[in-house]
Structures are given as structure tokens and as C-alpha cells.
């Protein structure tokens, strides 16, 4: 092998393993959706920002999706798809609001001109003044890792969550409590969890990754509260 090829091989860093499948349950053993799953290595490489803005919609009086996980340095794009004005503000996270947001912002989004009334919409009977040139979307770049709660000052029941990941390897659990991470580095890693309702940090796990896929299970130390659908 030529010296140049050897140099490129060593510069490429650690070998990438297969996949990690994580199953997360609550304290009662039930699957938990919307859990942030993070994998860290000893070298802690910097995350690569998302190549395009990550969309969070305001639709049907909800933030969609409820939980968005992005690598640090990414841009969030808030889009109002409802037929009336909305507000987007960063808020503390946790059931007691004990965790300050990793970023502070406050936006006003105009009503979407082509929006259809949402089912069981308590605001649909109100007259909305349409603007000639409405601003229905705005971007925010988030650089500091950590959680960011989302709220709407106009509609107090709207809640959402962003988690800015400090690592390139992250995922969130689906409705069955499963998360899949791919192209992980081979060797020793640390598995960490975060949930919007937690009052204290969750226990971490140390795993040894190789070329073969690995399955892991983790359990929260509490039972999350039911979320409005």
C-alpha cells in the first residue's frame, strides 16, 4: 500500500460499526416514545449541522413533530400552517420548568392564507385579518447543546420540544419505544437518554460496539405524563 493511501486510512479516524437498536421503557416497563437517545465516544467529535433547515410546523394547534432532535449548529425553520396567527417562544424544559432553554428566541408568524379549519378548533369562529404579504415562516440557528421548550403566547395549550445534540450520533424513540442509530464508531461508547418530563438525569450505559449490530435496552427512572394528542 502506498504511503499516501496509508495516511488517508489513519486520517479517517475510527472504523464505523454497524447499528445500535435501543429499546426504552418507563419505570413500569412500558415503551416510551419521544426519548432522546445519544451516543458519545471518548474523543467527542463535534456534530455536523443538518444540511438543510429542519422544519417544525404549527398545525392544528400543535407543534409537529412534538419533539425535534438536531445536531448543534443546525437551523430550525418554524412554519405556521394554521389559519390564524401564531407565536413561537423558547421556554424552560421539565415538568417544573427547571431547565433553562439552550437558546432564547421569540417569533411571530402570520396566518397561512390557504389553511383549512382544524377539527374541534375553538378559534375557527374568530375573524382573522389576512395580511397582504404574510410572514408564515422564520429560521433560528441553534448552536448550544441542550433542550429548548417551545410554546405559543397566543395559544397557551401549544407545547413542543427541541433537543440540540452535542454528538453526531443521536435518535429519538418511536411509538413503540424503539430507536435505531447507524454508522456508529467501533469501540467503547456511552449511551445516554433524555426525556422532556424528567426531573433528574437518567443513568448512562457503557457499551462496546463492533461490526455486528447490537441491541440494548434502557429504562427511565419515572413514568412520563400522558401527552395531549
Secondary structure as GFF3:
##gff-version 3
##sequence-region A 1 229
A	DSSP	alpha_helix	3	11	.	.	.	ID=ss1
A	DSSP	beta_strand	19	25	.	.	.	ID=ss2
A	DSSP	beta_strand	36	40	.	.	.	ID=ss3
A	DSSP	beta_strand	54	58	.	.	.	ID=ss4
A	DSSP	beta_strand	63	64	.	.	.	ID=ss5
A	DSSP	beta_strand	67	71	.	.	.	ID=ss6
A	DSSP	beta_strand	74	80	.	.	.	ID=ss7
A	DSSP	beta_strand	86	91	.	.	.	ID=ss8
A	DSSP	beta_strand	106	109	.	.	.	ID=ss9
A	DSSP	beta_strand	137	142	.	.	.	ID=ss10
A	DSSP	beta_strand	146	151	.	.	.	ID=ss11
A	DSSP	beta_strand	159	165	.	.	.	ID=ss12
A	DSSP	beta_strand	169	172	.	.	.	ID=ss13
A	DSSP	beta_strand	178	182	.	.	.	ID=ss14
A	DSSP	beta_strand	187	194	.	.	.	ID=ss15
A	DSSP	beta_strand	205	209	.	.	.	ID=ss16
A	DSSP	beta_strand	214	219	.	.	.	ID=ss17
###
